[in-house]
Amino acid sequence: MCAPTVRNPPRLTDSDFTHQDLVQFHLLMTDLLATCKKIAEHHAPEGTWVPSTSDLLGRFGESMQVMADISEQVNRTRRGMHRIANRARERLYHCDNRRSSHQ
C-alpha cells in the first residue's frame, strides 16, 4: 500500500504581495492606531483613564465599552489583513499550479 506524498505548500514572501496590498495594509494599521488614539484621547485625555462615574459597576460597564470599541477595530484590522494574505496566497497558489502543470 502506498502512502500519499505530503507536499509542502509554498510559503508567502514579500514578492507575493502587490503594491495595492501594501497600501491596504498601511491603511488598516493607520485606521487601527487612529481609532486607539481617539479612544485614548476621549477616555484618558491626560494619559490616565478617568471614569465618568464614581460607581464601581458603572466603571466596569464603561471599561467594557472601551474594550469593545478597541476590540471591534482590532478585529476589523485583523479581517482586512487576512483578506490581504488570502489574496496573496491565492495568487501564489494559481502561479504554483501553472508552473507544476507545465512540468
C-alpha positions as CSV (number, residue, x, y, z in Angstrom):
1,M,0.0,0.0,0.0
2,C,1.4,3.4,-1.0
3,A,1.1,6.4,1.3
4,P,0.4,9.7,-0.4
5,T,3.2,12.1,-0.5
6,V,2.7,15.2,1.6
7,R,3.6,18.3,-0.4
8,N,4.6,21.4,1.5
9,P,2.6,24.3,0.3
10,P,4.6,27.3,-1.0
11,R,5.2,30.0,1.6
12,L,4.4,33.6,1.1
13,T,7.3,36.0,0.5
14,D,7.4,39.8,0.2
15,S,7.1,39.5,-3.6
16,D,3.7,37.8,-3.4
17,F,2.1,41.0,-2.2
18,T,1.1,43.7,-4.7
19,H,1.6,47.4,-4.2
20,Q,-2.2,47.7,-3.6
21,D,-1.9,45.0,-0.8
22,L,0.8,47.1,0.9
23,V,-1.3,50.3,0.6
24,Q,-4.3,48.5,2.1
25,F,-2.1,47.1,4.9
26,H,-0.8,50.5,5.8
27,L,-4.4,52.0,5.7
28,L,-5.6,49.2,8.0
29,M,-2.8,49.9,10.5
30,T,-3.3,53.7,10.3
31,D,-7.0,53.3,11.0
32,L,-6.3,51.0,13.9
33,L,-3.9,53.4,15.5
34,A,-6.1,56.4,14.8
35,T,-9.1,54.7,16.5
36,C,-7.0,53.7,19.5
37,K,-5.7,57.3,19.8
38,K,-9.2,58.7,19.5
39,I,-10.5,56.3,22.2
40,A,-7.5,57.2,24.4
41,E,-8.0,60.9,24.0
42,H,-11.6,60.5,24.9
43,H,-11.2,58.3,27.9
44,A,-7.7,59.2,29.1
45,P,-7.0,62.8,27.9
46,E,-4.2,63.2,30.4
47,G,-2.8,59.7,29.8
48,T,-4.7,58.2,32.7
49,W,-8.2,56.7,32.5
50,V,-10.7,58.9,34.3
51,P,-14.0,57.1,34.5
52,S,-17.1,59.2,34.1
53,T,-18.8,57.8,37.1
54,S,-17.7,57.0,40.7
55,D,-20.0,54.0,40.8
56,L,-17.8,50.8,40.6
57,L,-20.3,48.9,38.4
58,G,-20.6,51.9,36.2
59,R,-16.8,52.0,35.8
60,F,-16.8,48.3,34.9
61,G,-19.5,48.9,32.3
62,E,-17.6,51.9,30.9
63,S,-14.4,49.9,30.7
64,M,-16.2,47.1,28.9
65,Q,-17.4,49.6,26.3
66,V,-13.9,51.0,25.9
67,M,-12.5,47.4,25.4
68,A,-15.4,46.6,23.0
69,D,-14.6,49.7,20.9
70,I,-10.9,48.7,20.7
71,S,-11.7,45.1,20.0
72,E,-14.0,46.0,17.2
73,Q,-11.3,47.9,15.4
74,V,-8.7,45.2,16.1
75,N,-11.0,42.6,14.6
76,R,-11.7,44.8,11.6
77,T,-8.0,45.2,11.1
78,R,-7.3,41.5,11.5
79,R,-10.0,40.6,9.0
80,G,-8.5,43.0,6.5
81,M,-5.1,41.6,7.0
82,H,-6.4,38.1,6.5
83,R,-8.1,39.2,3.2
84,I,-4.8,40.6,2.0
85,A,-2.8,37.5,2.9
86,N,-5.5,35.3,1.4
87,R,-5.4,37.1,-1.9
88,A,-1.6,36.8,-1.9
89,R,-1.9,33.0,-1.2
90,E,-4.5,32.7,-4.0
91,R,-2.1,34.4,-6.4
92,L,0.7,32.2,-5.2
93,Y,-1.4,29.0,-5.5
94,H,-2.5,29.8,-9.0
95,C,1.0,30.7,-10.0
96,D,2.4,27.5,-8.4
97,N,-0.3,25.4,-10.1
98,R,0.5,26.8,-13.5
99,R,4.2,26.1,-13.0
100,S,3.5,22.5,-11.9
101,S,1.1,21.8,-14.8
102,H,3.7,22.9,-17.3
103,Q,6.3,20.5,-16.0
